Amino acid sequence: MKQDFLDKFQGSMLGVAIGDTLGHPFEGVLREDIHSYFKDFKEFIGNNRKLFNTYTDDTQLTIHTAKALIQGNGFNTDNFIREYVLWLEDPPIGPGYGCISSIRKLKYGIPWEQASSNSGGNGTAMRIAPIGLFYCKDLNELKKSAIKSSIITHSHPAASAGAIVIARAIAYLIDKNPEAGFSIDEFFEVIISSISGSQEEIWEEFIKILAKLQSNLDLPIEAGLIKFSQIGVKSPYFIEQYLGKAFVHPYTISTVVCAIFIFLKSLSSFEKCVFELATAGGDSDTVGAIGGSLVGTYFGYNNIPIDLAKMVKGYKNILKLSEELYLKFAKRN
């Protein structure tokens, strides 16, 4: 069955924004505490609309990434730097230190090679969706552009690996029909192969973690999040007080693994999945944004409930931007 790629582009971009918007109020809160606030999350949203009044830097930078791709008809470092510097005027909402410190240096003309932070944070995986969409038919360029877009702000190899895995997952899911489903084993084979054959020790560690995730998909969501929420995090960044708790760490590998885990455990509907993502605990807005890019790509815009779409600030602008990105993609392909 031929897929409607415009629908998928719009679903992915809006999925980022919905997950981010719903997760924002719960950033830094334990999953068990979040879930103590409600019995029915949909009802909670309806009664607390003011809580969900904005997305964060995750969506902002995803928008700027899409604009840079549109301007350059693909990846161009200068366009990306210009757009990320423009983000400082938005102004940024809840930015990570690694990201904003790098971009402030870029603003003052410091070359990206010197401005880039040695951060393994999730700030590049959260904004990668437009690259996964635009290069879904050119996997070599997808990988190169994921790396190049990542190292502008995050020089750490974990950040690049997370960006590649999410971009490649999006490229895989864009061809899939939710009525027919897809092979979980094939999905893992695809994302693992996207970072295979590297000399990077952290990439090899990430591959082992993804294999571990694949063999633990029978775990309930809560148990899986407890297991994976700080996976790969080393001292002194590991948070001892959250050991045995569901609190997703902002390290790229742990965030990406938790977002993929929830996505694969919640394939029955967009709504079910995005609710689980946004209430993951810890870096909930970024789990929502990253997982939202996956579930939005899989289900497409036409399977997203309109009330969730309308919750997003300026959602029609995001749909229009997605269409512009799609038209550049269509012309290229």
Wavefront OBJ file of the C-alpha trace (Angstrom):
o trace
v 0.000 0.000 0.000
v 1.390 3.381 -1.044
v 1.885 5.735 1.897
v 0.767 9.364 2.003
v 4.130 10.937 2.787
v 2.680 14.403 3.453
v 0.467 12.829 6.126
v 3.523 11.143 7.630
v 5.627 14.345 7.587
v 2.834 16.264 9.326
v 2.253 13.442 11.805
v 5.921 13.303 12.767
v 6.395 17.044 13.232
v 3.130 17.403 15.123
v 3.960 14.283 17.146
v 7.099 16.014 18.441
v 5.079 19.060 19.479
v 2.248 17.100 21.127
v 4.600 14.864 23.119
v 6.637 17.884 24.163
v 3.555 19.936 25.138
v 2.032 17.118 27.194
v 5.334 16.202 28.861
v 6.440 19.744 29.715
v 4.484 20.099 33.009
v 6.011 16.832 34.247
v 9.655 17.530 33.516
v 11.788 16.507 36.499
v 8.956 14.591 38.225
v 9.057 10.870 39.055
v 6.677 8.698 37.026
v 4.988 7.371 40.167
v 4.306 10.943 41.309
v 2.955 11.975 37.892
v 0.575 9.022 37.847
v -0.635 9.828 41.352
v -2.228 13.022 39.951
v -4.858 11.218 37.881
v -6.686 7.983 37.125
v -7.480 9.026 33.576
v -4.884 11.212 31.820
v -7.300 12.344 29.101
v -9.694 13.610 31.767
v -6.798 15.273 33.608
v -5.804 17.144 30.436
v -9.390 18.317 29.923
v -9.559 19.668 33.475
v -6.103 21.288 33.431
v -5.721 22.800 29.959
v -3.693 25.748 31.262
v -0.934 23.366 32.381
v -0.380 22.383 28.746
v -0.011 25.858 27.264
v 3.337 25.519 25.488
v 5.932 23.234 24.016
v 9.629 23.666 24.870
v 13.029 23.915 23.186
v 12.538 20.388 21.785
v 9.842 21.585 19.388
v 11.424 25.000 18.864
v 14.685 23.441 17.642
v 12.817 20.861 15.553
v 11.087 23.774 13.794
v 14.426 25.536 13.222
v 15.926 22.282 11.892
v 13.071 21.975 9.377
v 13.515 25.601 8.304
v 17.258 25.089 7.765
v 16.606 22.023 5.575
v 14.000 23.914 3.536
v 16.339 26.883 2.987
v 19.232 24.680 1.864
v 17.181 22.055 0.049
v 19.000 19.702 2.410
v 21.754 19.987 4.986
v 23.908 23.108 4.914
v 25.964 23.936 8.012
v 25.614 27.713 7.641
v 21.813 27.483 7.435
v 21.694 25.283 10.516
v 23.900 27.645 12.498
v 21.815 30.641 11.399
v 18.555 28.955 12.399
v 19.879 27.764 15.756
v 21.138 31.276 16.534
v 17.682 32.637 15.614
v 16.266 30.274 18.256
v 17.849 32.518 20.900
v 15.319 35.189 19.881
v 12.275 32.898 20.239
v 13.230 32.953 23.242
v 14.266 29.408 24.289
v 11.848 27.531 26.551
v 13.519 25.223 29.084
v 16.772 24.717 27.165
v 19.506 22.257 28.114
v 22.823 23.769 29.166
v 24.901 22.026 26.490
v 22.687 23.269 23.695
v 22.244 26.876 24.736
v 25.882 27.397 25.739
v 27.040 26.174 22.317
v 24.528 28.267 20.407
v 25.383 31.414 22.376
v 29.003 30.918 21.291
v 27.864 30.497 17.680
v 25.991 33.788 17.966
v 29.263 35.557 18.734
v 31.000 34.095 15.704
v 32.925 31.309 17.412
v 33.368 28.451 14.865
v 31.146 25.464 15.614
v 34.186 23.209 16.079
v 35.103 25.301 19.140
v 31.565 26.219 20.200
v 30.298 22.640 20.369
v 29.824 21.274 23.885
v 31.229 17.869 24.859
v 27.744 16.878 25.955
v 26.114 13.488 25.556
v 22.726 15.031 26.293
v 19.563 14.350 24.324
v 19.432 17.824 22.707
v 20.235 16.563 19.209
v 17.976 13.485 19.143
v 15.022 15.648 20.183
v 15.338 17.889 17.092
v 16.307 15.265 14.484
v 12.853 14.367 13.079
v 13.049 16.670 10.010
v 16.318 14.998 8.935
v 14.793 11.523 9.307
v 11.868 12.656 7.155
v 13.774 14.584 4.482
v 16.423 11.878 3.963
v 14.169 8.825 4.385
v 15.018 7.730 0.822
v 18.742 8.503 1.046
v 20.143 6.639 4.029
v 23.767 7.612 3.446
v 22.846 11.297 3.561
v 20.544 10.648 6.512
v 23.437 9.343 8.587
v 25.878 12.053 7.462
v 23.361 14.834 8.098
v 22.349 13.414 11.486
v 26.000 13.505 12.553
v 26.693 16.949 11.056
v 23.571 18.464 12.615
v 24.459 16.945 15.989
v 28.108 18.009 16.234
v 27.252 21.681 15.678
v 26.188 21.765 19.339
v 27.132 18.365 20.854
v 30.546 16.908 20.035
v 30.006 13.798 22.203
v 29.602 10.540 20.184
v 26.571 9.461 22.236
v 24.634 12.508 20.985
v 25.412 11.659 17.346
v 24.461 8.005 17.849
v 21.104 8.925 19.373
v 20.370 11.310 16.511
v 21.212 8.646 13.903
v 19.063 5.974 15.576
v 15.977 8.205 15.796
v 16.402 9.559 12.257
v 16.776 5.998 10.929
v 13.756 4.801 12.918
v 11.672 7.585 11.347
v 12.881 6.610 7.859
v 11.831 3.016 8.598
v 8.412 3.914 10.001
v 7.462 6.304 7.209
v 6.779 3.304 4.953
v 4.735 1.407 7.509
v 0.959 1.208 7.729
v -0.420 0.970 11.302
v -3.224 -1.304 10.084
v -0.651 -3.848 8.896
v 1.999 -3.333 11.612
v 5.702 -4.072 11.221
v 8.346 -6.554 12.324
v 9.876 -5.594 15.680
v 12.938 -7.719 14.864
v 13.394 -5.919 11.548
v 12.991 -2.555 13.298
v 15.857 -3.394 15.683
v 17.987 -4.802 12.881
v 17.573 -1.505 10.991
v 18.347 0.868 13.862
v 21.245 -1.245 15.166
v 22.814 -1.481 11.703
v 22.638 2.336 11.421
v 25.374 2.654 14.080
v 27.246 -0.609 13.422
v 30.819 -0.881 12.165
v 32.093 2.177 13.994
v 35.276 2.424 16.044
v 33.359 4.467 18.633
v 33.260 2.594 21.925
v 30.037 4.357 22.954
v 28.307 3.336 19.710
v 29.217 -0.291 20.399
v 27.879 0.074 23.938
v 24.660 1.582 22.521
v 24.243 -1.441 20.201
v 24.460 -3.794 23.197
v 21.899 -1.670 25.069
v 19.501 -1.761 22.084
v 19.878 -5.558 21.942
v 19.097 -5.671 25.670
v 16.007 -3.545 25.064
v 14.867 -5.895 22.303
v 15.064 -8.884 24.662
v 13.153 -7.058 27.425
v 10.070 -5.882 25.541
v 7.891 -8.238 27.573
v 8.413 -6.041 30.649
v 5.497 -3.821 31.741
v 6.090 -0.131 30.985
v 6.797 0.834 34.595
v 9.321 -1.992 35.070
v 11.003 -1.244 31.745
v 11.384 2.427 32.587
v 12.913 1.560 35.948
v 15.364 -0.734 34.143
v 16.291 1.652 31.308
v 15.808 5.179 32.665
v 19.509 5.647 33.487
v 21.037 2.995 31.252
v 24.460 3.953 29.949
v 24.814 6.844 32.408
v 28.222 6.919 34.082
v 29.409 8.501 37.321
v 29.286 11.365 38.270
v 26.121 11.863 36.190
v 24.222 8.824 37.486
v 21.541 9.971 39.960
v 21.696 7.600 42.943
v 18.454 8.851 44.533
v 16.493 7.640 41.470
v 17.945 4.128 41.434
v 14.981 1.730 41.192
v 12.683 4.567 40.094
v 11.226 5.575 36.737
v 13.006 8.878 36.094
v 14.381 9.170 32.572
v 17.847 10.712 32.539
v 18.627 13.435 29.940
v 21.590 11.402 28.647
v 20.953 10.624 24.968
v 21.158 6.849 25.143
v 18.846 6.449 28.140
v 16.282 8.917 26.735
v 16.281 7.348 23.260
v 15.996 3.814 24.664
v 13.076 4.775 26.921
v 11.270 6.582 24.078
v 11.677 3.559 21.781
v 10.594 1.189 24.567
v 7.361 3.090 25.231
v 6.664 3.443 21.500
v 7.013 -0.303 20.908
v 4.858 -1.088 23.947
v 2.044 1.250 22.835
v 1.359 0.573 19.162
v -2.438 0.379 19.435
v -3.063 4.125 18.977
v -1.323 7.499 18.748
v -3.165 8.746 21.831
v -2.276 5.790 24.066
v 1.376 6.031 23.061
v 1.795 9.782 23.473
v 0.092 9.687 26.897
v 2.597 7.049 28.080
v 5.529 9.010 26.618
v 4.560 12.320 28.204
v 4.147 10.753 31.656
v 7.368 8.702 31.548
v 8.973 10.618 34.431
v 12.217 12.582 34.528
v 12.911 14.251 31.186
v 9.278 13.713 30.214
v 9.038 16.481 27.612
v 11.979 15.101 25.643
v 10.765 11.496 25.911
v 7.472 12.903 24.609
v 9.151 14.776 21.759
v 11.415 11.907 20.635
v 8.780 9.206 21.015
v 6.223 11.595 19.524
v 8.327 11.840 16.361
v 8.190 8.033 16.037
v 4.516 7.489 16.785
v 3.559 10.532 14.704
v 5.478 9.134 11.733
v 3.919 5.703 12.198
v 0.299 6.811 12.509
v 0.412 9.977 10.387
v -1.484 13.213 10.946
v -4.871 11.795 9.956
v -4.745 9.356 12.885
v -3.966 12.063 15.458
v -7.054 13.177 17.424
v -7.823 16.786 16.477
v -8.213 17.847 20.119
v -4.571 16.837 20.736
v -3.413 18.693 17.620
v -5.262 21.838 18.693
v -3.530 21.806 22.081
v -0.248 22.669 20.351
v 0.580 26.358 20.188
v 0.413 27.425 16.534
v -0.231 23.870 15.320
v -1.341 25.094 11.893
v 2.067 26.738 11.407
v 3.740 23.393 12.181
v 1.493 21.666 9.638
v 2.368 24.308 7.034
v 6.094 23.975 7.753
v 5.784 20.183 7.468
v 4.158 20.622 4.071
v 6.991 22.912 2.907
v 9.528 20.306 4.040
v 7.559 17.579 2.247
v 7.452 19.583 -1.007
v 11.264 19.991 -0.912
v 11.562 16.251 -0.267
v 9.146 15.397 -3.105
v 11.022 17.611 -5.556
v 14.352 16.040 -4.559
v 12.999 12.505 -4.919
l 1 2 3 4 5 6 7 8 9 10 11 12 13 14 15 16 17 18 19 20 21 22 23 24 25 26 27 28 29 30 31 32 33 34 35 36 37 38 39 40 41 42 43 44 45 46 47 48 49 50 51 52 53 54 55 56 57 58 59 60 61 62 63 64 65 66 67 68 69 70 71 72 73 74 75 76 77 78 79 80 81 82 83 84 85 86 87 88 89 90 91 92 93 94 95 96 97 98 99 100 101 102 103 104 105 106 107 108 109 110 111 112 113 114 115 116 117 118 119 120 121 122 123 124 125 126 127 128 129 130 131 132 133 134 135 136 137 138 139 140 141 142 143 144 145 146 147 148 149 150 151 152 153 154 155 156 157 158 159 160 161 162 163 164 165 166 167 168 169 170 171 172 173 174 175 176 177 178 179 180 181 182 183 184 185 186 187 188 189 190 191 192 193 194 195 196 197 198 199 200 201 202 203 204 205 206 207 208 209 210 211 212 213 214 215 216 217 218 219 220 221 222 223 224 225 226 227 228 229 230 231 232 233 234 235 236 237 238 239 240 241 242 243 244 245 246 247 248 249 250 251 252 253 254 255 256 257 258 259 260 261 262 263 264 265 266 267 268 269 270 271 272 273 274 275 276 277 278 279 280 281 282 283 284 285 286 287 288 289 290 291 292 293 294 295 296 297 298 299 300 301 302 303 304 305 306 307 308 309 310 311 312 313 314 315 316 317 318 319 320 321 322 323 324 325 326 327 328 329 330 331 332 333
